[in-house]
Amino acid sequence: MYTLYSDQRSGNSYKVRLALARLGIPFELVEVDILQGASRTPEFLAKNPNGHVPLLEVAPNRYLAESNAILWYVAGGTTLAPEDRIERAEALQWMFFEQHSLEPNIGAAYFWLALVKGGRDLQQHALEDWMENGYRALGVMEMHLASTRRFFVANHFTIADIALYAYTQVANQADFDLARYPAIRDWLARVEAEAGHVAMAWQPQALAAAQ
């Protein structure tokens, strides 16, 4: 069984929890409080020298880091990971976009505004750039979805949608107004209607108790 080192509040960690839940893959969850420095301890750094969550133990003492790499690993061989050459490249394209344009802006704003006490004052100098670049990223997503696409790649739900969904669904907690993005709002609803979908607060034992 996989062991997932995850912070419940982290969008990157949520991606992996959502994919595992969506695929019905059992896993043990280890909560790592990044705000308390739990990912910077010698014990954790021995597992992931980069000191970030999520981290997936795929075999005894073998660890896989980086949320989008983990998504490709757990979803391999399923419909969530496109096998067609161009669709696979398109999924990678959007997952690179997520890490380059979405997460550094909306993700950073969410972390400092929603999770860190006093974060707004501490990062006042960065807020304008986060908002400008975050809205630019949302505009790119809106334009793509508005052209009759239900999902980002392959006309069905994939790990590209999971990667983009994690921080977009908390954008409103970071001062981003999604009212101007109807295609994104419709897409969020479609993702949430997918079988096996779980919310950010979900933990695997909650699923077990419900069965």
C-alpha positions, 0 to 999 in steps of 0.5 A: 500500500502506498504511504502519502505524506501530505498537508491537508491544506496544500493544493499540491497534496490535494491533487494526489489525494483526489487522484487516489480517491478517484481511482479507488486506490487505498493508501495510508495518509501521514499528515505533515504540518508544513506551517510548523516546519514538519517537512524540514526535519532531518527525518523528512529531508532524508525522504525528500531533500527538497522538503516539500509535500506531497511525497509518495512512498511507492515501495519500501524506502522509495519515494516519489516527489512533485505532485504532477509526477505523482499524478502520472505515476498513480494514474498510469494505465487508466483513462486519467492518463492519456495514452494518445501521443498528442493528448499526452503532450497536451496534458503535460502542456497544461500541467506545466502551465499549472506549475508555471502560471497558476500555482506560483500566483493563485497557490502562493496567494492562497497560502499567504492569505488563507493559511498564514496568520498575518500573511497579507501584511507580510506579503503586501509587496507581492500581492499585486503581481500575484493578482495580475498573473493569477488573473492572466492564468485564469483568462487563459483557462477561460478562453480554452474552456469557452470553446465548447471544451468540457475538460482540458484534454481529450474531451474527458476528465484527466489528471490535467483537470486534477492538476488545474482544479486543486488551486482554482477551486480555492481561488476565491479564498485568495481574493480572486473573483471567479464571477467573470469566468463562467466557463471555469465555474462550469468546469469546476462543477463538472469536475465535482460531479465526477464519480469518486470526487472528494473535497479537500477536507476528505481523508481516506479513513472517512471513505472507509467509514462510509463503506 
